[in-house]
Amino acid sequence: MVNEIEYKEQKLSDKLDSCWKDLLRIGAIAALLSGVLFRRNFAAEISLISGMLPPTSALGGFTLLQENRILGVIALDALDIINHVLVGLMLLVIYIPLRRTNNSRMLVATVLGIIGATLYIASNVAFSMLSLSDQFAIATTEVERTALVAAGEAILSISQGTGYYASLILLAIVSLIVSVVMLQGSMFGRNTAYVGILAGVCDLSYVITLQVSSLVGILLISTAGLFLTTWHILVGRRLHLLSKEVSL
């Protein structure tokens, strides 16, 4: 069975043309960018360096955005939107080399990955809060300010709502599925597969334990972020190498 999978992978590599070559390069760039520049824990890292804490209230968010718009939107995870776009693109491209290993699982993983990335982007509130902050700054009556604060509180609740947690669960499951498929073949290597599995397990554990212990949840999300960063870099490197191996 293993030899048959490896044979199919070799035939796939032989048949990839210049069109796939370009897509593999794009996927490699997306994976590396999501691992190095737009990693999921970037906002937390900026908070540690700058001493700026993410806002816990709408008024705190408005104040932060008015003091420093760039740091404010970063604290509200605006860069995670870029991260999830890159992750969605990476997952689409990963399907190309892994479809011959297990097409059905990769189809499921790709669809779930796109849904998960879309859910997160839809639940991100950074720019909605920025718009409300601008309106709050020019509001002239207490009634207007009160209404804007109430709207801000409602929007902040979305950022940690069902869409956010559903996206985490889906993307964790995707990491597990894709990594298991990687283990079935030889195209990405076992180390890459094991790192992806660890990332998925930590992500799922984070979602499960967060409601029980916030401290454990923070430790797990930090660990998951480290594994995801490593996984994306390993995947990006392999996609780049595959882009060099395909026929012109």
MODELLER restraints for C-alpha pairs under 7 A, 6 or more apart:
rsr = mdl.restraints
at = mdl.atoms
rsr.add(forms.Gaussian(group=physical.xy_distance, feature=features.Distance(at['CA:2:A'], at['CA:185:A']), mean=6.96, stdev=0.5))
rsr.add(forms.Gaussian(group=physical.xy_distance, feature=features.Distance(at['CA:5:A'], at['CA:101:A']), mean=5.76, stdev=0.5))
rsr.add(forms.Gaussian(group=physical.xy_distance, feature=features.Distance(at['CA:5:A'], at['CA:185:A']), mean=6.14, stdev=0.5))
rsr.add(forms.Gaussian(group=physical.xy_distance, feature=features.Distance(at['CA:6:A'], at['CA:185:A']), mean=6.13, stdev=0.5))
rsr.add(forms.Gaussian(group=physical.xy_distance, feature=features.Distance(at['CA:6:A'], at['CA:186:A']), mean=6.54, stdev=0.5))
rsr.add(forms.Gaussian(group=physical.xy_distance, feature=features.Distance(at['CA:8:A'], at['CA:100:A']), mean=6.19, stdev=0.5))
rsr.add(forms.Gaussian(group=physical.xy_distance, feature=features.Distance(at['CA:9:A'], at['CA:100:A']), mean=6.26, stdev=0.5))
rsr.add(forms.Gaussian(group=physical.xy_distance, feature=features.Distance(at['CA:9:A'], at['CA:101:A']), mean=6.81, stdev=0.5))
rsr.add(forms.Gaussian(group=physical.xy_distance, feature=features.Distance(at['CA:13:A'], at['CA:246:A']), mean=5.82, stdev=0.5))
rsr.add(forms.Gaussian(group=physical.xy_distance, feature=features.Distance(at['CA:14:A'], at['CA:246:A']), mean=6.50, stdev=0.5))
rsr.add(forms.Gaussian(group=physical.xy_distance, feature=features.Distance(at['CA:14:A'], at['CA:247:A']), mean=6.62, stdev=0.5))
rsr.add(forms.Gaussian(group=physical.xy_distance, feature=features.Distance(at['CA:16:A'], at['CA:246:A']), mean=5.37, stdev=0.5))
rsr.add(forms.Gaussian(group=physical.xy_distance, feature=features.Distance(at['CA:16:A'], at['CA:247:A']), mean=6.12, stdev=0.5))
rsr.add(forms.Gaussian(group=physical.xy_distance, feature=features.Distance(at['CA:17:A'], at['CA:246:A']), mean=6.30, stdev=0.5))
rsr.add(forms.Gaussian(group=physical.xy_distance, feature=features.Distance(at['CA:17:A'], at['CA:247:A']), mean=5.40, stdev=0.5))
rsr.add(forms.Gaussian(group=physical.xy_distance, feature=features.Distance(at['CA:17:A'], at['CA:248:A']), mean=5.65, stdev=0.5))
rsr.add(forms.Gaussian(group=physical.xy_distance, feature=features.Distance(at['CA:18:A'], at['CA:247:A']), mean=6.75, stdev=0.5))
rsr.add(forms.Gaussian(group=physical.xy_distance, feature=features.Distance(at['CA:18:A'], at['CA:248:A']), mean=5.05, stdev=0.5))
rsr.add(forms.Gaussian(group=physical.xy_distance, feature=features.Distance(at['CA:21:A'], at['CA:243:A']), mean=4.75, stdev=0.5))
rsr.add(forms.Gaussian(group=physical.xy_distance, feature=features.Distance(at['CA:21:A'], at['CA:246:A']), mean=6.32, stdev=0.5))
rsr.add(forms.Gaussian(group=physical.xy_distance, feature=features.Distance(at['CA:23:A'], at['CA:93:A']), mean=6.59, stdev=0.5))
rsr.add(forms.Gaussian(group=physical.xy_distance, feature=features.Distance(at['CA:24:A'], at['CA:93:A']), mean=6.24, stdev=0.5))
rsr.add(forms.Gaussian(group=physical.xy_distance, feature=features.Distance(at['CA:24:A'], at['CA:239:A']), mean=5.65, stdev=0.5))
rsr.add(forms.Gaussian(group=physical.xy_distance, feature=features.Distance(at['CA:24:A'], at['CA:240:A']), mean=6.61, stdev=0.5))
rsr.add(forms.Gaussian(group=physical.xy_distance, feature=features.Distance(at['CA:24:A'], at['CA:243:A']), mean=5.37, stdev=0.5))
rsr.add(forms.Gaussian(group=physical.xy_distance, feature=features.Distance(at['CA:25:A'], at['CA:239:A']), mean=6.72, stdev=0.5))
rsr.add(forms.Gaussian(group=physical.xy_distance, feature=features.Distance(at['CA:25:A'], at['CA:240:A']), mean=5.64, stdev=0.5))
rsr.add(forms.Gaussian(group=physical.xy_distance, feature=features.Distance(at['CA:25:A'], at['CA:243:A']), mean=5.91, stdev=0.5))
rsr.add(forms.Gaussian(group=physical.xy_distance, feature=features.Distance(at['CA:27:A'], at['CA:89:A']), mean=6.37, stdev=0.5))
rsr.add(forms.Gaussian(group=physical.xy_distance, feature=features.Distance(at['CA:27:A'], at['CA:90:A']), mean=4.79, stdev=0.5))
rsr.add(forms.Gaussian(group=physical.xy_distance, feature=features.Distance(at['CA:27:A'], at['CA:93:A']), mean=5.37, stdev=0.5))
rsr.add(forms.Gaussian(group=physical.xy_distance, feature=features.Distance(at['CA:27:A'], at['CA:236:A']), mean=6.94, stdev=0.5))
rsr.add(forms.Gaussian(group=physical.xy_distance, feature=features.Distance(at['CA:27:A'], at['CA:239:A']), mean=6.78, stdev=0.5))
rsr.add(forms.Gaussian(group=physical.xy_distance, feature=features.Distance(at['CA:28:A'], at['CA:236:A']), mean=4.02, stdev=0.5))
rsr.add(forms.Gaussian(group=physical.xy_distance, feature=features.Distance(at['CA:28:A'], at['CA:237:A']), mean=6.50, stdev=0.5))
rsr.add(forms.Gaussian(group=physical.xy_distance, feature=features.Distance(at['CA:28:A'], at['CA:239:A']), mean=5.06, stdev=0.5))
rsr.add(forms.Gaussian(group=physical.xy_distance, feature=features.Distance(at['CA:28:A'], at['CA:240:A']), mean=5.30, stdev=0.5))
rsr.add(forms.Gaussian(group=physical.xy_distance, feature=features.Distance(at['CA:29:A'], at['CA:236:A']), mean=6.55, stdev=0.5))
rsr.add(forms.Gaussian(group=physical.xy_distance, feature=features.Distance(at['CA:30:A'], at['CA:86:A']), mean=4.95, stdev=0.5))
rsr.add(forms.Gaussian(group=physical.xy_distance, feature=features.Distance(at['CA:30:A'], at['CA:87:A']), mean=6.95, stdev=0.5))
rsr.add(forms.Gaussian(group=physical.xy_distance, feature=features.Distance(at['CA:30:A'], at['CA:89:A']), mean=6.67, stdev=0.5))
rsr.add(forms.Gaussian(group=physical.xy_distance, feature=features.Distance(at['CA:30:A'], at['CA:90:A']), mean=5.80, stdev=0.5))
rsr.add(forms.Gaussian(group=physical.xy_distance, feature=features.Distance(at['CA:31:A'], at['CA:86:A']), mean=6.69, stdev=0.5))
rsr.add(forms.Gaussian(group=physical.xy_distance, feature=features.Distance(at['CA:31:A'], at['CA:87:A']), mean=6.67, stdev=0.5))
rsr.add(forms.Gaussian(group=physical.xy_distance, feature=features.Distance(at['CA:31:A'], at['CA:90:A']), mean=5.61, stdev=0.5))
rsr.add(forms.Gaussian(group=physical.xy_distance, feature=features.Distance(at['CA:31:A'], at['CA:232:A']), mean=5.03, stdev=0.5))
rsr.add(forms.Gaussian(group=physical.xy_distance, feature=features.Distance(at['CA:31:A'], at['CA:233:A']), mean=6.29, stdev=0.5))
rsr.add(forms.Gaussian(group=physical.xy_distance, feature=features.Distance(at['CA:31:A'], at['CA:235:A']), mean=6.58, stdev=0.5))
rsr.add(forms.Gaussian(group=physical.xy_distance, feature=features.Distance(at['CA:31:A'], at['CA:236:A']), mean=4.76, stdev=0.5))
rsr.add(forms.Gaussian(group=physical.xy_distance, feature=features.Distance(at['CA:32:A'], at['CA:232:A']), mean=6.11, stdev=0.5))
rsr.add(forms.Gaussian(group=physical.xy_distance, feature=features.Distance(at['CA:32:A'], at['CA:233:A']), mean=5.09, stdev=0.5))
rsr.add(forms.Gaussian(group=physical.xy_distance, feature=features.Distance(at['CA:32:A'], at['CA:236:A']), mean=5.20, stdev=0.5))
rsr.add(forms.Gaussian(group=physical.xy_distance, feature=features.Distance(at['CA:34:A'], at['CA:83:A']), mean=5.30, stdev=0.5))
rsr.add(forms.Gaussian(group=physical.xy_distance, feature=features.Distance(at['CA:34:A'], at['CA:86:A']), mean=6.00, stdev=0.5))
rsr.add(forms.Gaussian(group=physical.xy_distance, feature=features.Distance(at['CA:34:A'], at['CA:87:A']), mean=6.66, stdev=0.5))
rsr.add(forms.Gaussian(group=physical.xy_distance, feature=features.Distance(at['CA:34:A'], at['CA:232:A']), mean=6.80, stdev=0.5))
rsr.add(forms.Gaussian(group=physical.xy_distance, feature=features.Distance(at['CA:35:A'], at['CA:229:A']), mean=4.32, stdev=0.5))
rsr.add(forms.Gaussian(group=physical.xy_distance, feature=features.Distance(at['CA:35:A'], at['CA:230:A']), mean=6.78, stdev=0.5))
rsr.add(forms.Gaussian(group=physical.xy_distance, feature=features.Distance(at['CA:35:A'], at['CA:232:A']), mean=5.08, stdev=0.5))
rsr.add(forms.Gaussian(group=physical.xy_distance, feature=features.Distance(at['CA:35:A'], at['CA:233:A']), mean=5.50, stdev=0.5))
rsr.add(forms.Gaussian(group=physical.xy_distance, feature=features.Distance(at['CA:36:A'], at['CA:229:A']), mean=6.89, stdev=0.5))
rsr.add(forms.Gaussian(group=physical.xy_distance, feature=features.Distance(at['CA:38:A'], at['CA:79:A']), mean=6.34, stdev=0.5))
rsr.add(forms.Gaussian(group=physical.xy_distance, feature=features.Distance(at['CA:38:A'], at['CA:80:A']), mean=6.86, stdev=0.5))
rsr.add(forms.Gaussian(group=physical.xy_distance, feature=features.Distance(at['CA:38:A'], at['CA:82:A']), mean=6.77, stdev=0.5))
rsr.add(forms.Gaussian(group=physical.xy_distance, feature=features.Distance(at['CA:38:A'], at['CA:83:A']), mean=5.22, stdev=0.5))
rsr.add(forms.Gaussian(group=physical.xy_distance, feature=features.Distance(at['CA:39:A'], at['CA:83:A']), mean=6.28, stdev=0.5))
rsr.add(forms.Gaussian(group=physical.xy_distance, feature=features.Distance(at['CA:39:A'], at['CA:229:A']), mean=6.37, stdev=0.5))
rsr.add(forms.Gaussian(group=physical.xy_distance, feature=features.Distance(at['CA:40:A'], at['CA:80:A']), mean=5.99, stdev=0.5))
rsr.add(forms.Gaussian(group=physical.xy_distance, feature=features.Distance(at['CA:40:A'], at['CA:83:A']), mean=6.70, stdev=0.5))
rsr.add(forms.Gaussian(group=physical.xy_distance, feature=features.Distance(at['CA:40:A'], at['CA:225:A']), mean=6.28, stdev=0.5))
rsr.add(forms.Gaussian(group=physical.xy_distance, feature=features.Distance(at['CA:41:A'], at['CA:225:A']), mean=6.08, stdev=0.5))
rsr.add(forms.Gaussian(group=physical.xy_distance, feature=features.Distance(at['CA:43:A'], at['CA:74:A']), mean=5.75, stdev=0.5))
rsr.add(forms.Gaussian(group=physical.xy_distance, feature=features.Distance(at['CA:43:A'], at['CA:75:A']), mean=5.50, stdev=0.5))
rsr.add(forms.Gaussian(group=physical.xy_distance, feature=features.Distance(at['CA:43:A'], at['CA:77:A']), mean=6.01, stdev=0.5))
rsr.add(forms.Gaussian(group=physical.xy_distance, feature=features.Distance(at['CA:47:A'], at['CA:53:A']), mean=5.66, stdev=0.5))
rsr.add(forms.Gaussian(group=physical.xy_distance, feature=features.Distance(at['CA:54:A'], at['CA:75:A']), mean=5.15, stdev=0.5))
rsr.add(forms.Gaussian(group=physical.xy_distance, feature=features.Distance(at['CA:54:A'], at['CA:76:A']), mean=6.62, stdev=0.5))
rsr.add(forms.Gaussian(group=physical.xy_distance, feature=features.Distance(at['CA:55:A'], at['CA:61:A']), mean=4.98, stdev=0.5))
rsr.add(forms.Gaussian(group=physical.xy_distance, feature=features.Distance(at['CA:57:A'], at['CA:153:A']), mean=6.49, stdev=0.5))
rsr.add(forms.Gaussian(group=physical.xy_distance, feature=features.Distance(at['CA:58:A'], at['CA:149:A']), mean=5.71, stdev=0.5))
rsr.add(forms.Gaussian(group=physical.xy_distance, feature=features.Distance(at['CA:58:A'], at['CA:152:A']), mean=4.85, stdev=0.5))
rsr.add(forms.Gaussian(group=physical.xy_distance, feature=features.Distance(at['CA:58:A'], at['CA:153:A']), mean=5.11, stdev=0.5))
rsr.add(forms.Gaussian(group=physical.xy_distance, feature=features.Distance(at['CA:58:A'], at['CA:156:A']), mean=7.00, stdev=0.5))
rsr.add(forms.Gaussian(group=physical.xy_distance, feature=features.Distance(at['CA:59:A'], at['CA:149:A']), mean=6.24, stdev=0.5))
rsr.add(forms.Gaussian(group=physical.xy_distance, feature=features.Distance(at['CA:62:A'], at['CA:133:A']), mean=4.72, stdev=0.5))
rsr.add(forms.Gaussian(group=physical.xy_distance, feature=features.Distance(at['CA:64:A'], at['CA:72:A']), mean=5.46, stdev=0.5))
rsr.add(forms.Gaussian(group=physical.xy_distance, feature=features.Distance(at['CA:65:A'], at['CA:72:A']), mean=4.58, stdev=0.5))
rsr.add(forms.Gaussian(group=physical.xy_distance, feature=features.Distance(at['CA:65:A'], at['CA:73:A']), mean=6.96, stdev=0.5))
rsr.add(forms.Gaussian(group=physical.xy_distance, feature=features.Distance(at['CA:65:A'], at['CA:130:A']), mean=6.63, stdev=0.5))
rsr.add(forms.Gaussian(group=physical.xy_distance, feature=features.Distance(at['CA:65:A'], at['CA:133:A']), mean=6.78, stdev=0.5))
rsr.add(forms.Gaussian(group=physical.xy_distance, feature=features.Distance(at['CA:73:A'], at['CA:126:A']), mean=5.40, stdev=0.5))
rsr.add(forms.Gaussian(group=physical.xy_distance, feature=features.Distance(at['CA:76:A'], at['CA:126:A']), mean=5.06, stdev=0.5))
rsr.add(forms.Gaussian(group=physical.xy_distance, feature=features.Distance(at['CA:77:A'], at['CA:126:A']), mean=6.53, stdev=0.5))
rsr.add(forms.Gaussian(group=physical.xy_distance, feature=features.Distance(at['CA:78:A'], at['CA:126:A']), mean=5.40, stdev=0.5))
rsr.add(forms.Gaussian(group=physical.xy_distance, feature=features.Distance(at['CA:81:A'], at['CA:121:A']), mean=5.50, stdev=0.5))
rsr.add(forms.Gaussian(group=physical.xy_distance, feature=features.Distance(at['CA:84:A'], at['CA:117:A']), mean=5.23, stdev=0.5))
rsr.add(forms.Gaussian(group=physical.xy_distance, feature=features.Distance(at['CA:85:A'], at['CA:117:A']), mean=6.84, stdev=0.5))
rsr.add(forms.Gaussian(group=physical.xy_distance, feature=features.Distance(at['CA:88:A'], at['CA:113:A']), mean=6.32, stdev=0.5))
rsr.add(forms.Gaussian(group=physical.xy_distance, feature=features.Distance(at['CA:88:A'], at['CA:114:A']), mean=5.49, stdev=0.5))
rsr.add(forms.Gaussian(group=physical.xy_distance, feature=features.Distance(at['CA:88:A'], at['CA:117:A']), mean=6.13, stdev=0.5))
rsr.add(forms.Gaussian(group=physical.xy_distance, feature=features.Distance(at['CA:91:A'], at['CA:110:A']), mean=5.96, stdev=0.5))
rsr.add(forms.Gaussian(group=physical.xy_distance, feature=features.Distance(at['CA:91:A'], at['CA:113:A']), mean=6.83, stdev=0.5))
rsr.add(forms.Gaussian(group=physical.xy_distance, feature=features.Distance(at['CA:92:A'], at['CA:110:A']), mean=6.13, stdev=0.5))
rsr.add(forms.Gaussian(group=physical.xy_distance, feature=features.Distance(at['CA:95:A'], at['CA:106:A']), mean=6.02, stdev=0.5))
rsr.add(forms.Gaussian(group=physical.xy_distance, feature=features.Distance(at['CA:95:A'], at['CA:110:A']), mean=7.00, stdev=0.5))
rsr.add(forms.Gaussian(group=physical.xy_distance, feature=features.Distance(at['CA:98:A'], at['CA:106:A']), mean=6.99, stdev=0.5))
rsr.add(forms.Gaussian(group=physical.xy_distance, feature=features.Distance(at['CA:99:A'], at['CA:106:A']), mean=6.05, stdev=0.5))
rsr.add(forms.Gaussian(group=physical.xy_distance, feature=features.Distance(at['CA:101:A'], at['CA:181:A']), mean=6.78, stdev=0.5))
rsr.add(forms.Gaussian(group=physical.xy_distance, feature=features.Distance(at['CA:101:A'], at['CA:184:A']), mean=6.98, stdev=0.5))
rsr.add(forms.Gaussian(group=physical.xy_distance, feature=features.Distance(at['CA:101:A'], at['CA:185:A']), mean=6.20, stdev=0.5))
rsr.add(forms.Gaussian(group=physical.xy_distance, feature=features.Distance(at['CA:102:A'], at['CA:181:A']), mean=6.46, stdev=0.5))
rsr.add(forms.Gaussian(group=physical.xy_distance, feature=features.Distance(at['CA:105:A'], at['CA:177:A']), mean=6.84, stdev=0.5))
rsr.add(forms.Gaussian(group=physical.xy_distance, feature=features.Distance(at['CA:106:A'], at['CA:178:A']), mean=6.64, stdev=0.5))
rsr.add(forms.Gaussian(group=physical.xy_distance, feature=features.Distance(at['CA:109:A'], at['CA:174:A']), mean=5.01, stdev=0.5))
rsr.add(forms.Gaussian(group=physical.xy_distance, feature=features.Distance(at['CA:109:A'], at['CA:177:A']), mean=6.27, stdev=0.5))
rsr.add(forms.Gaussian(group=physical.xy_distance, feature=features.Distance(at['CA:109:A'], at['CA:178:A']), mean=6.59, stdev=0.5))
rsr.add(forms.Gaussian(group=physical.xy_distance, feature=features.Distance(at['CA:112:A'], at['CA:170:A']), mean=6.10, stdev=0.5))
rsr.add(forms.Gaussian(group=physical.xy_distance, feature=features.Distance(at['CA:112:A'], at['CA:174:A']), mean=6.63, stdev=0.5))
rsr.add(forms.Gaussian(group=physical.xy_distance, feature=features.Distance(at['CA:113:A'], at['CA:170:A']), mean=6.62, stdev=0.5))
rsr.add(forms.Gaussian(group=physical.xy_distance, feature=features.Distance(at['CA:113:A'], at['CA:171:A']), mean=5.65, stdev=0.5))
rsr.add(forms.Gaussian(group=physical.xy_distance, feature=features.Distance(at['CA:113:A'], at['CA:174:A']), mean=5.96, stdev=0.5))
rsr.add(forms.Gaussian(group=physical.xy_distance, feature=features.Distance(at['CA:116:A'], at['CA:167:A']), mean=4.16, stdev=0.5))
rsr.add(forms.Gaussian(group=physical.xy_distance, feature=features.Distance(at['CA:116:A'], at['CA:170:A']), mean=5.33, stdev=0.5))
rsr.add(forms.Gaussian(group=physical.xy_distance, feature=features.Distance(at['CA:116:A'], at['CA:171:A']), mean=5.72, stdev=0.5))
rsr.add(forms.Gaussian(group=physical.xy_distance, feature=features.Distance(at['CA:117:A'], at['CA:167:A']), mean=6.40, stdev=0.5))
rsr.add(forms.Gaussian(group=physical.xy_distance, feature=features.Distance(at['CA:119:A'], at['CA:163:A']), mean=5.51, stdev=0.5))
rsr.add(forms.Gaussian(group=physical.xy_distance, feature=features.Distance(at['CA:119:A'], at['CA:164:A']), mean=6.87, stdev=0.5))
rsr.add(forms.Gaussian(group=physical.xy_distance, feature=features.Distance(at['CA:119:A'], at['CA:167:A']), mean=5.63, stdev=0.5))
rsr.add(forms.Gaussian(group=physical.xy_distance, feature=features.Distance(at['CA:120:A'], at['CA:163:A']), mean=6.34, stdev=0.5))
rsr.add(forms.Gaussian(group=physical.xy_distance, feature=features.Distance(at['CA:120:A'], at['CA:164:A']), mean=5.46, stdev=0.5))
rsr.add(forms.Gaussian(group=physical.xy_distance, feature=features.Distance(at['CA:120:A'], at['CA:167:A']), mean=5.52, stdev=0.5))
rsr.add(forms.Gaussian(group=physical.xy_distance, feature=features.Distance(at['CA:123:A'], at['CA:158:A']), mean=6.15, stdev=0.5))
rsr.add(forms.Gaussian(group=physical.xy_distance, feature=features.Distance(at['CA:123:A'], at['CA:159:A']), mean=5.53, stdev=0.5))
rsr.add(forms.Gaussian(group=physical.xy_distance, feature=features.Distance(at['CA:123:A'], at['CA:163:A']), mean=5.87, stdev=0.5))
rsr.add(forms.Gaussian(group=physical.xy_distance, feature=features.Distance(at['CA:123:A'], at['CA:164:A']), mean=6.09, stdev=0.5))
rsr.add(forms.Gaussian(group=physical.xy_distance, feature=features.Distance(at['CA:124:A'], at['CA:159:A']), mean=5.67, stdev=0.5))
rsr.add(forms.Gaussian(group=physical.xy_distance, feature=features.Distance(at['CA:125:A'], at['CA:155:A']), mean=6.49, stdev=0.5))
rsr.add(forms.Gaussian(group=physical.xy_distance, feature=features.Distance(at['CA:125:A'], at['CA:156:A']), mean=6.79, stdev=0.5))
rsr.add(forms.Gaussian(group=physical.xy_distance, feature=features.Distance(at['CA:125:A'], at['CA:159:A']), mean=6.03, stdev=0.5))
rsr.add(forms.Gaussian(group=physical.xy_distance, feature=features.Distance(at['CA:129:A'], at['CA:152:A']), mean=6.42, stdev=0.5))
rsr.add(forms.Gaussian(group=physical.xy_distance, feature=features.Distance(at['CA:132:A'], at['CA:148:A']), mean=6.46, stdev=0.5))
rsr.add(forms.Gaussian(group=physical.xy_distance, feature=features.Distance(at['CA:132:A'], at['CA:152:A']), mean=6.87, stdev=0.5))
rsr.add(forms.Gaussian(group=physical.xy_distance, feature=features.Distance(at['CA:136:A'], at['CA:145:A']), mean=5.85, stdev=0.5))
rsr.add(forms.Gaussian(group=physical.xy_distance, feature=features.Distance(at['CA:136:A'], at['CA:148:A']), mean=6.37, stdev=0.5))
rsr.add(forms.Gaussian(group=physical.xy_distance, feature=features.Distance(at['CA:139:A'], at['CA:145:A']), mean=6.15, stdev=0.5))
rsr.add(forms.Gaussian(group=physical.xy_distance, feature=features.Distance(at['CA:165:A'], at['CA:207:A']), mean=6.87, stdev=0.5))
rsr.add(forms.Gaussian(group=physical.xy_distance, feature=features.Distance(at['CA:168:A'], at['CA:203:A']), mean=6.87, stdev=0.5))
rsr.add(forms.Gaussian(group=physical.xy_distance, feature=features.Distance(at['CA:169:A'], at['CA:204:A']), mean=6.03, stdev=0.5))
rsr.add(forms.Gaussian(group=physical.xy_distance, feature=features.Distance(at['CA:172:A'], at['CA:200:A']), mean=4.25, stdev=0.5))
rsr.add(forms.Gaussian(group=physical.xy_distance, feature=features.Distance(at['CA:172:A'], at['CA:203:A']), mean=5.59, stdev=0.5))
rsr.add(forms.Gaussian(group=physical.xy_distance, feature=features.Distance(at['CA:172:A'], at['CA:204:A']), mean=6.02, stdev=0.5))
rsr.add(forms.Gaussian(group=physical.xy_distance, feature=features.Distance(at['CA:173:A'], at['CA:200:A']), mean=6.29, stdev=0.5))
rsr.add(forms.Gaussian(group=physical.xy_distance, feature=features.Distance(at['CA:175:A'], at['CA:196:A']), mean=5.63, stdev=0.5))
rsr.add(forms.Gaussian(group=physical.xy_distance, feature=features.Distance(at['CA:175:A'], at['CA:197:A']), mean=6.39, stdev=0.5))
rsr.add(forms.Gaussian(group=physical.xy_distance, feature=features.Distance(at['CA:175:A'], at['CA:200:A']), mean=5.23, stdev=0.5))
rsr.add(forms.Gaussian(group=physical.xy_distance, feature=features.Distance(at['CA:176:A'], at['CA:196:A']), mean=6.49, stdev=0.5))
rsr.add(forms.Gaussian(group=physical.xy_distance, feature=features.Distance(at['CA:176:A'], at['CA:197:A']), mean=5.00, stdev=0.5))
rsr.add(forms.Gaussian(group=physical.xy_distance, feature=features.Distance(at['CA:176:A'], at['CA:200:A']), mean=5.39, stdev=0.5))
rsr.add(forms.Gaussian(group=physical.xy_distance, feature=features.Distance(at['CA:179:A'], at['CA:193:A']), mean=4.39, stdev=0.5))
rsr.add(forms.Gaussian(group=physical.xy_distance, feature=features.Distance(at['CA:179:A'], at['CA:194:A']), mean=6.89, stdev=0.5))
rsr.add(forms.Gaussian(group=physical.xy_distance, feature=features.Distance(at['CA:179:A'], at['CA:196:A']), mean=5.46, stdev=0.5))
rsr.add(forms.Gaussian(group=physical.xy_distance, feature=features.Distance(at['CA:179:A'], at['CA:197:A']), mean=5.84, stdev=0.5))
rsr.add(forms.Gaussian(group=physical.xy_distance, feature=features.Distance(at['CA:180:A'], at['CA:193:A']), mean=6.63, stdev=0.5))
rsr.add(forms.Gaussian(group=physical.xy_distance, feature=features.Distance(at['CA:182:A'], at['CA:188:A']), mean=5.99, stdev=0.5))
rsr.add(forms.Gaussian(group=physical.xy_distance, feature=features.Distance(at['CA:182:A'], at['CA:189:A']), mean=6.91, stdev=0.5))
rsr.add(forms.Gaussian(group=physical.xy_distance, feature=features.Distance(at['CA:182:A'], at['CA:193:A']), mean=5.55, stdev=0.5))
rsr.add(forms.Gaussian(group=physical.xy_distance, feature=features.Distance(at['CA:183:A'], at['CA:190:A']), mean=5.75, stdev=0.5))
rsr.add(forms.Gaussian(group=physical.xy_distance, feature=features.Distance(at['CA:183:A'], at['CA:193:A']), mean=5.84, stdev=0.5))
rsr.add(forms.Gaussian(group=physical.xy_distance, feature=features.Distance(at['CA:188:A'], at['CA:238:A']), mean=6.36, stdev=0.5))
rsr.add(forms.Gaussian(group=physical.xy_distance, feature=features.Distance(at['CA:192:A'], at['CA:231:A']), mean=6.16, stdev=0.5))
rsr.add(forms.Gaussian(group=physical.xy_distance, feature=features.Distance(at['CA:192:A'], at['CA:234:A']), mean=6.09, stdev=0.5))
rsr.add(forms.Gaussian(group=physical.xy_distance, feature=features.Distance(at['CA:195:A'], at['CA:227:A']), mean=6.07, stdev=0.5))
rsr.add(forms.Gaussian(group=physical.xy_distance, feature=features.Distance(at['CA:195:A'], at['CA:231:A']), mean=5.81, stdev=0.5))
rsr.add(forms.Gaussian(group=physical.xy_distance, feature=features.Distance(at['CA:196:A'], at['CA:228:A']), mean=6.87, stdev=0.5))
rsr.add(forms.Gaussian(group=physical.xy_distance, feature=features.Distance(at['CA:196:A'], at['CA:231:A']), mean=5.64, stdev=0.5))
rsr.add(forms.Gaussian(group=physical.xy_distance, feature=features.Distance(at['CA:198:A'], at['CA:227:A']), mean=6.77, stdev=0.5))
rsr.add(forms.Gaussian(group=physical.xy_distance, feature=features.Distance(at['CA:199:A'], at['CA:224:A']), mean=4.82, stdev=0.5))
rsr.add(forms.Gaussian(group=physical.xy_distance, feature=features.Distance(at['CA:199:A'], at['CA:227:A']), mean=4.99, stdev=0.5))
rsr.add(forms.Gaussian(group=physical.xy_distance, feature=features.Distance(at['CA:199:A'], at['CA:228:A']), mean=5.52, stdev=0.5))
rsr.add(forms.Gaussian(group=physical.xy_distance, feature=features.Distance(at['CA:202:A'], at['CA:220:A']), mean=5.70, stdev=0.5))
rsr.add(forms.Gaussian(group=physical.xy_distance, feature=features.Distance(at['CA:202:A'], at['CA:221:A']), mean=6.90, stdev=0.5))
rsr.add(forms.Gaussian(group=physical.xy_distance, feature=features.Distance(at['CA:202:A'], at['CA:223:A']), mean=6.87, stdev=0.5))
rsr.add(forms.Gaussian(group=physical.xy_distance, feature=features.Distance(at['CA:202:A'], at['CA:224:A']), mean=5.08, stdev=0.5))
rsr.add(forms.Gaussian(group=physical.xy_distance, feature=features.Distance(at['CA:203:A'], at['CA:221:A']), mean=6.36, stdev=0.5))
rsr.add(forms.Gaussian(group=physical.xy_distance, feature=features.Distance(at['CA:203:A'], at['CA:224:A']), mean=5.66, stdev=0.5))
rsr.add(forms.Gaussian(group=physical.xy_distance, feature=features.Distance(at['CA:206:A'], at['CA:217:A']), mean=4.95, stdev=0.5))
rsr.add(forms.Gaussian(group=physical.xy_distance, feature=features.Distance(at['CA:206:A'], at['CA:220:A']), mean=5.34, stdev=0.5))
rsr.add(forms.Gaussian(group=physical.xy_distance, feature=features.Distance(at['CA:206:A'], at['CA:221:A']), mean=5.86, stdev=0.5))
rsr.add(forms.Gaussian(group=physical.xy_distance, feature=features.Distance(at['CA:209:A'], at['CA:216:A']), mean=6.91, stdev=0.5))
rsr.add(forms.Gaussian(group=physical.xy_distance, feature=features.Distance(at['CA:209:A'], at['CA:217:A']), mean=5.84, stdev=0.5))
rsr.add(forms.Gaussian(group=physical.xy_distance, feature=features.Distance(at['CA:210:A'], at['CA:217:A']), mean=4.55, stdev=0.5))
